Amino acid sequence: MRAAESESRARGVRRMVLDAWATNEGAQHFFQAEGFVPFNIVLEKALE
């Protein structure tokens, strides 16, 4: 993650946005431990 952030900064990127499935709590905890914070919630409903 640090390498990705470093390369992004070197290329002038000012913000990184990551996605994780709502059920993937491990990824969410990892991203938050790396300093990422939740900022958006997307809801869906299957229409069958």
mmCIF file of the N, C-alpha and C atoms, coordinates in Angstrom:
data_MODEL
# 
_entry.id   MODEL 
# 
loop_
_atom_site.group_PDB 
_atom_site.id 
_atom_site.type_symbol 
_atom_site.label_atom_id 
_atom_site.label_alt_id 
_atom_site.label_comp_id 
_atom_site.label_asym_id 
_atom_site.label_entity_id 
_atom_site.label_seq_id 
_atom_site.pdbx_PDB_ins_code 
_atom_site.Cartn_x 
_atom_site.Cartn_y 
_atom_site.Cartn_z 
_atom_site.occupancy 
_atom_site.B_iso_or_equiv 
_atom_site.pdbx_formal_charge 
_atom_site.auth_seq_id 
_atom_site.auth_comp_id 
_atom_site.auth_asym_id 
_atom_site.auth_atom_id 
_atom_site.pdbx_PDB_model_num 
ATOM 1   N N  . MET A 1 1  ? 0.833   -1.165 0.000   1.00 0.00 ? 1  MET A N  1 
ATOM 2   C CA . MET A 1 1  ? 0.000   0.000  0.000   1.00 0.00 ? 1  MET A CA 1 
ATOM 3   C C  . MET A 1 1  ? 0.890   1.245  0.000   1.00 0.00 ? 1  MET A C  1 
ATOM 4   N N  . ARG A 1 2  ? 1.939   1.220  0.802   1.00 0.00 ? 2  ARG A N  1 
ATOM 5   C CA . ARG A 1 2  ? 2.816   2.398  0.858   1.00 0.00 ? 2  ARG A CA 1 
ATOM 6   C C  . ARG A 1 2  ? 3.465   2.673  -0.494  1.00 0.00 ? 2  ARG A C  1 
ATOM 7   N N  . ALA A 1 3  ? 3.832   1.611  -1.208  1.00 0.00 ? 3  ALA A N  1 
ATOM 8   C CA . ALA A 1 3  ? 4.430   1.796  -2.534  1.00 0.00 ? 3  ALA A CA 1 
ATOM 9   C C  . ALA A 1 3  ? 3.421   2.415  -3.496  1.00 0.00 ? 3  ALA A C  1 
ATOM 10  N N  . ALA A 1 4  ? 2.181   1.972  -3.430  1.00 0.00 ? 4  ALA A N  1 
ATOM 11  C CA . ALA A 1 4  ? 1.139   2.539  -4.295  1.00 0.00 ? 4  ALA A CA 1 
ATOM 12  C C  . ALA A 1 4  ? 0.915   4.010  -3.967  1.00 0.00 ? 4  ALA A C  1 
ATOM 13  N N  . GLU A 1 5  ? 0.902   4.345  -2.681  1.00 0.00 ? 5  GLU A N  1 
ATOM 14  C CA . GLU A 1 5  ? 0.729   5.742  -2.283  1.00 0.00 ? 5  GLU A CA 1 
ATOM 15  C C  . GLU A 1 5  ? 1.911   6.584  -2.737  1.00 0.00 ? 5  GLU A C  1 
ATOM 16  N N  . SER A 1 6  ? 3.110   6.066  -2.573  1.00 0.00 ? 6  SER A N  1 
ATOM 17  C CA . SER A 1 6  ? 4.310   6.797  -2.968  1.00 0.00 ? 6  SER A CA 1 
ATOM 18  C C  . SER A 1 6  ? 4.323   7.057  -4.472  1.00 0.00 ? 6  SER A C  1 
ATOM 19  N N  . GLU A 1 7  ? 4.027   6.038  -5.255  1.00 0.00 ? 7  GLU A N  1 
ATOM 20  C CA . GLU A 1 7  ? 3.993   6.186  -6.719  1.00 0.00 ? 7  GLU A CA 1 
ATOM 21  C C  . GLU A 1 7  ? 2.897   7.164  -7.134  1.00 0.00 ? 7  GLU A C  1 
ATOM 22  N N  . SER A 1 8  ? 1.760   7.086  -6.466  1.00 0.00 ? 8  SER A N  1 
ATOM 23  C CA . SER A 1 8  ? 0.659   8.002  -6.776  1.00 0.00 ? 8  SER A CA 1 
ATOM 24  C C  . SER A 1 8  ? 1.058   9.445  -6.507  1.00 0.00 ? 8  SER A C  1 
ATOM 25  N N  . ARG A 1 9  ? 1.674   9.688  -5.362  1.00 0.00 ? 9  ARG A N  1 
ATOM 26  C CA . ARG A 1 9  ? 2.139   11.046 -5.047  1.00 0.00 ? 9  ARG A CA 1 
ATOM 27  C C  . ARG A 1 9  ? 3.131   11.536 -6.098  1.00 0.00 ? 9  ARG A C  1 
ATOM 28  N N  . ALA A 1 10 ? 4.061   10.667 -6.497  1.00 0.00 ? 10 ALA A N  1 
ATOM 29  C CA . ALA A 1 10 ? 5.072   11.035 -7.490  1.00 0.00 ? 10 ALA A CA 1 
ATOM 30  C C  . ALA A 1 10 ? 4.433   11.419 -8.820  1.00 0.00 ? 10 ALA A C  1 
ATOM 31  N N  . ARG A 1 11 ? 3.263   10.869 -9.103  1.00 0.00 ? 11 ARG A N  1 
ATOM 32  C CA . ARG A 1 11 ? 2.560   11.165 -10.352 1.00 0.00 ? 11 ARG A CA 1 
ATOM 33  C C  . ARG A 1 11 ? 1.552   12.302 -10.197 1.00 0.00 ? 11 ARG A C  1 
ATOM 34  N N  . GLY A 1 12 ? 1.525   12.921 -9.025  1.00 0.00 ? 12 GLY A N  1 
ATOM 35  C CA . GLY A 1 12 ? 0.641   14.059 -8.813  1.00 0.00 ? 12 GLY A CA 1 
ATOM 36  C C  . GLY A 1 12 ? -0.770  13.712 -8.379  1.00 0.00 ? 12 GLY A C  1 
ATOM 37  N N  . VAL A 1 13 ? -0.995  12.448 -8.047  1.00 0.00 ? 13 VAL A N  1 
ATOM 38  C CA . VAL A 1 13 ? -2.320  12.038 -7.579  1.00 0.00 ? 13 VAL A CA 1 
ATOM 39  C C  . VAL A 1 13 ? -2.530  12.601 -6.179  1.00 0.00 ? 13 VAL A C  1 
ATOM 40  N N  . ARG A 1 14 ? -3.688  13.182 -5.946  1.00 0.00 ? 14 ARG A N  1 
ATOM 41  C CA . ARG A 1 14 ? -3.957  13.809 -4.651  1.00 0.00 ? 14 ARG A CA 1 
ATOM 42  C C  . ARG A 1 14 ? -4.902  13.010 -3.767  1.00 0.00 ? 14 ARG A C  1 
ATOM 43  N N  . ARG A 1 15 ? -5.576  12.017 -4.342  1.00 0.00 ? 15 ARG A N  1 
ATOM 44  C CA . ARG A 1 15 ? -6.538  11.237 -3.553  1.00 0.00 ? 15 ARG A CA 1 
ATOM 45  C C  . ARG A 1 15 ? -6.621  9.824  -4.117  1.00 0.00 ? 15 ARG A C  1 
ATOM 46  N N  . MET A 1 16 ? -6.647  8.856  -3.224  1.00 0.00 ? 16 MET A N  1 
ATOM 47  C CA . MET A 1 16 ? -6.864  7.459  -3.615  1.00 0.00 ? 16 MET A CA 1 
ATOM 48  C C  . MET A 1 16 ? -8.239  7.036  -3.110  1.00 0.00 ? 16 MET A C  1 
ATOM 49  N N  . VAL A 1 17 ? -8.971  6.324  -3.936  1.00 0.00 ? 17 VAL A N  1 
ATOM 50  C CA . VAL A 1 17 ? -10.294 5.816  -3.574  1.00 0.00 ? 17 VAL A CA 1 
ATOM 51  C C  . VAL A 1 17 ? -10.278 4.309  -3.796  1.00 0.00 ? 17 VAL A C  1 
ATOM 52  N N  . LEU A 1 18 ? -10.689 3.564  -2.790  1.00 0.00 ? 18 LEU A N  1 
ATOM 53  C CA . LEU A 1 18 ? -10.703 2.104  -2.863  1.00 0.00 ? 18 LEU A CA 1 
ATOM 54  C C  . LEU A 1 18 ? -12.124 1.596  -2.676  1.00 0.00 ? 18 LEU A C  1 
ATOM 55  N N  . ASP A 1 19 ? -12.428 0.481  -3.295  1.00 0.00 ? 19 ASP A N  1 
ATOM 56  C CA . ASP A 1 19 ? -13.725 -0.183 -3.123  1.00 0.00 ? 19 ASP A CA 1 
ATOM 57  C C  . ASP A 1 19 ? -13.524 -1.499 -2.390  1.00 0.00 ? 19 ASP A C  1 
ATOM 58  N N  . ALA A 1 20 ? -14.505 -1.851 -1.579  1.00 0.00 ? 20 ALA A N  1 
ATOM 59  C CA . ALA A 1 20 ? -14.539 -3.172 -0.951  1.00 0.00 ? 20 ALA A CA 1 
ATOM 60  C C  . ALA A 1 20 ? -16.001 -3.574 -0.818  1.00 0.00 ? 20 ALA A C  1 
ATOM 61  N N  . TRP A 1 21 ? -16.283 -4.832 -1.073  1.00 0.00 ? 21 TRP A N  1 
ATOM 62  C CA . TRP A 1 21 ? -17.645 -5.316 -0.886  1.00 0.00 ? 21 TRP A CA 1 
ATOM 63  C C  . TRP A 1 21 ? -18.052 -5.129 0.572   1.00 0.00 ? 21 TRP A C  1 
ATOM 64  N N  . ALA A 1 22 ? -19.324 -4.881 0.807   1.00 0.00 ? 22 ALA A N  1 
ATOM 65  C CA . ALA A 1 22 ? -19.827 -4.681 2.167   1.00 0.00 ? 22 ALA A CA 1 
ATOM 66  C C  . ALA A 1 22 ? -19.535 -5.890 3.051   1.00 0.00 ? 22 ALA A C  1 
ATOM 67  N N  . THR A 1 23 ? -19.478 -7.069 2.460   1.00 0.00 ? 23 THR A N  1 
ATOM 68  C CA . THR A 1 23 ? -19.236 -8.291 3.232   1.00 0.00 ? 23 THR A CA 1 
ATOM 69  C C  . THR A 1 23 ? -17.751 -8.570 3.455   1.00 0.00 ? 23 THR A C  1 
ATOM 70  N N  . ASN A 1 24 ? -16.880 -7.786 2.846   1.00 0.00 ? 24 ASN A N  1 
ATOM 71  C CA . ASN A 1 24 ? -15.431 -8.003 2.969   1.00 0.00 ? 24 ASN A CA 1 
ATOM 72  C C  . ASN A 1 24 ? -14.874 -7.139 4.101   1.00 0.00 ? 24 ASN A C  1 
ATOM 73  N N  . GLU A 1 25 ? -15.202 -7.527 5.315   1.00 0.00 ? 25 GLU A N  1 
ATOM 74  C CA . GLU A 1 25 ? -14.783 -6.747 6.477   1.00 0.00 ? 25 GLU A CA 1 
ATOM 75  C C  . GLU A 1 25 ? -13.271 -6.727 6.644   1.00 0.00 ? 25 GLU A C  1 
ATOM 76  N N  . GLY A 1 26 ? -12.597 -7.797 6.236   1.00 0.00 ? 26 GLY A N  1 
ATOM 77  C CA . GLY A 1 26 ? -11.139 -7.840 6.334   1.00 0.00 ? 26 GLY A CA 1 
ATOM 78  C C  . GLY A 1 26 ? -10.494 -6.729 5.522   1.00 0.00 ? 26 GLY A C  1 
ATOM 79  N N  . ALA A 1 27 ? -10.958 -6.550 4.291   1.00 0.00 ? 27 ALA A N  1 
ATOM 80  C CA . ALA A 1 27 ? -10.417 -5.486 3.438   1.00 0.00 ? 27 ALA A CA 1 
ATOM 81  C C  . ALA A 1 27 ? -10.731 -4.119 4.028   1.00 0.00 ? 27 ALA A C  1 
ATOM 82  N N  . GLN A 1 28 ? -11.945 -3.953 4.515   1.00 0.00 ? 28 GLN A N  1 
ATOM 83  C CA . GLN A 1 28 ? -12.330 -2.668 5.102   1.00 0.00 ? 28 GLN A CA 1 
ATOM 84  C C  . GLN A 1 28 ? -11.443 -2.329 6.296   1.00 0.00 ? 28 GLN A C  1 
ATOM 85  N N  . HIS A 1 29 ? -11.201 -3.300 7.160   1.00 0.00 ? 29 HIS A N  1 
ATOM 86  C CA . HIS A 1 29 ? -10.345 -3.066 8.328   1.00 0.00 ? 29 HIS A CA 1 
ATOM 87  C C  . HIS A 1 29 ? -8.908  -2.763 7.897   1.00 0.00 ? 29 HIS A C  1 
ATOM 88  N N  . PHE A 1 30 ? -8.424  -3.492 6.894   1.00 0.00 ? 30 PHE A N  1 
ATOM 89  C CA . PHE A 1 30 ? -7.071  -3.242 6.386   1.00 0.00 ? 30 PHE A CA 1 
ATOM 90  C C  . PHE A 1 30 ? -6.957  -1.823 5.844   1.00 0.00 ? 30 PHE A C  1 
ATOM 91  N N  . PHE A 1 31 ? -7.895  -1.419 4.995   1.00 0.00 ? 31 PHE A N  1 
ATOM 92  C CA . PHE A 1 31 ? -7.847  -0.080 4.409   1.00 0.00 ? 31 PHE A CA 1 
ATOM 93  C C  . PHE A 1 31 ? -7.911  0.994  5.497   1.00 0.00 ? 31 PHE A C  1 
ATOM 94  N N  . GLN A 1 32 ? -8.778  0.794  6.480   1.00 0.00 ? 32 GLN A N  1 
ATOM 95  C CA . GLN A 1 32 ? -8.887  1.778  7.557   1.00 0.00 ? 32 GLN A CA 1 
ATOM 96  C C  . GLN A 1 32 ? -7.611  1.828  8.381   1.00 0.00 ? 32 GLN A C  1 
ATOM 97  N N  . ALA A 1 33 ? -6.974  0.692  8.612   1.00 0.00 ? 33 ALA A N  1 
ATOM 98  C CA . ALA A 1 33 ? -5.705  0.669  9.343   1.00 0.00 ? 33 ALA A CA 1 
ATOM 99  C C  . ALA A 1 33 ? -4.616  1.408  8.573   1.00 0.00 ? 33 ALA A C  1 
ATOM 100 N N  . GLU A 1 34 ? -4.762  1.484  7.248   1.00 0.00 ? 34 GLU A N  1 
ATOM 101 C CA . GLU A 1 34 ? -3.811  2.202  6.401   1.00 0.00 ? 34 GLU A CA 1 
ATOM 102 C C  . GLU A 1 34 ? -4.155  3.686  6.282   1.00 0.00 ? 34 GLU A C  1 
ATOM 103 N N  . GLY A 1 35 ? -5.190  4.135  7.003   1.00 0.00 ? 35 GLY A N  1 
ATOM 104 C CA . GLY A 1 35 ? -5.528  5.554  7.021   1.00 0.00 ? 35 GLY A CA 1 
ATOM 105 C C  . GLY A 1 35 ? -6.688  5.963  6.136   1.00 0.00 ? 35 GLY A C  1 
ATOM 106 N N  . PHE A 1 36 ? -7.301  5.020  5.435   1.00 0.00 ? 36 PHE A N  1 
ATOM 107 C CA . PHE A 1 36 ? -8.461  5.338  4.603   1.00 0.00 ? 36 PHE A CA 1 
ATOM 108 C C  . PHE A 1 36 ? -9.696  5.434  5.491   1.00 0.00 ? 36 PHE A C  1 
ATOM 109 N N  . VAL A 1 37 ? -10.620 6.308  5.115   1.00 0.00 ? 37 VAL A N  1 
ATOM 110 C CA . VAL A 1 37 ? -11.840 6.494  5.896   1.00 0.00 ? 37 VAL A CA 1 
ATOM 111 C C  . VAL A 1 37 ? -13.059 6.314  4.985   1.00 0.00 ? 37 VAL A C  1 
ATOM 112 N N  . PRO A 1 38 ? -14.141 5.736  5.516   1.00 0.00 ? 38 PRO A N  1 
ATOM 113 C CA . PRO A 1 38 ? -15.364 5.605  4.720   1.00 0.00 ? 38 PRO A CA 1 
ATOM 114 C C  . PRO A 1 38 ? -15.905 6.990  4.363   1.00 0.00 ? 38 PRO A C  1 
ATOM 115 N N  . PHE A 1 39 ? -16.393 7.138  3.114   1.00 0.00 ? 39 PHE A N  1 
ATOM 116 C CA . PHE A 1 39 ? -16.955 8.434  2.736   1.00 0.00 ? 39 PHE A CA 1 
ATOM 117 C C  . PHE A 1 39 ? -18.208 8.301  1.888   1.00 0.00 ? 39 PHE A C  1 
ATOM 118 N N  . ASN A 1 40 ? -18.577 7.092  1.501   1.00 0.00 ? 40 ASN A N  1 
ATOM 119 C CA . ASN A 1 40 ? -19.735 6.922  0.636   1.00 0.00 ? 40 ASN A CA 1 
ATOM 120 C C  . ASN A 1 40 ? -20.350 5.548  0.890   1.00 0.00 ? 40 ASN A C  1 
ATOM 121 N N  . ILE A 1 41 ? -21.647 5.488  0.838   1.00 0.00 ? 41 ILE A N  1 
ATOM 122 C CA . ILE A 1 41 ? -22.349 4.215  0.946   1.00 0.00 ? 41 ILE A CA 1 
ATOM 123 C C  . ILE A 1 41 ? -23.197 4.061  -0.308  1.00 0.00 ? 41 ILE A C  1 
ATOM 124 N N  . VAL A 1 42 ? -23.092 2.920  -0.953  1.00 0.00 ? 42 VAL A N  1 
ATOM 125 C CA . VAL A 1 42 ? -23.877 2.631  -2.149  1.00 0.00 ? 42 VAL A CA 1 
ATOM 126 C C  . VAL A 1 42 ? -24.838 1.503  -1.809  1.00 0.00 ? 42 VAL A C  1 
ATOM 127 N N  . LEU A 1 43 ? -26.097 1.708  -2.087  1.00 0.00 ? 43 LEU A N  1 
ATOM 128 C CA . LEU A 1 43 ? -27.111 0.690  -1.816  1.00 0.00 ? 43 LEU A CA 1 
ATOM 129 C C  . LEU A 1 43 ? -27.657 0.175  -3.139  1.00 0.00 ? 43 LEU A C  1 
ATOM 130 N N  . GLU A 1 44 ? -28.030 -1.090 -3.167  1.00 0.00 ? 44 GLU A N  1 
ATOM 131 C CA . GLU A 1 44 ? -28.623 -1.637 -4.382  1.00 0.00 ? 44 GLU A CA 1 
ATOM 132 C C  . GLU A 1 44 ? -29.790 -2.533 -4.032  1.00 0.00 ? 44 GLU A C  1 
ATOM 133 N N  . LYS A 1 45 ? -30.635 -2.715 -5.013  1.00 0.00 ? 45 LYS A N  1 
ATOM 134 C CA . LYS A 1 45 ? -31.767 -3.626 -4.866  1.00 0.00 ? 45 LYS A CA 1 
ATOM 135 C C  . LYS A 1 45 ? -31.940 -4.347 -6.196  1.00 0.00 ? 45 LYS A C  1 
ATOM 136 N N  . ALA A 1 46 ? -31.929 -5.672 -6.158  1.00 0.00 ? 46 ALA A N  1 
ATOM 137 C CA . ALA A 1 46 ? -32.149 -6.454 -7.367  1.00 0.00 ? 46 ALA A CA 1 
ATOM 138 C C  . ALA A 1 46 ? -33.632 -6.418 -7.717  1.00 0.00 ? 46 ALA A C  1 
ATOM 139 N N  . LEU A 1 47 ? -33.924 -6.129 -8.958  1.00 0.00 ? 47 LEU A N  1 
ATOM 140 C CA . LEU A 1 47 ? -35.307 -6.117 -9.436  1.00 0.00 ? 47 LEU A CA 1 
ATOM 141 C C  . LEU A 1 47 ? -35.509 -7.346 -10.314 1.00 0.00 ? 47 LEU A C  1 
ATOM 142 N N  . GLU A 1 48 ? -36.194 -8.309 -9.771  1.00 0.00 ? 48 GLU A N  1 
ATOM 143 C CA . GLU A 1 48 ? -36.388 -9.570 -10.499 1.00 0.00 ? 48 GLU A CA 1 
ATOM 144 C C  . GLU A 1 48 ? -37.816 -9.726 -10.922 1.00 0.00 ? 48 GLU A C  1 
# 
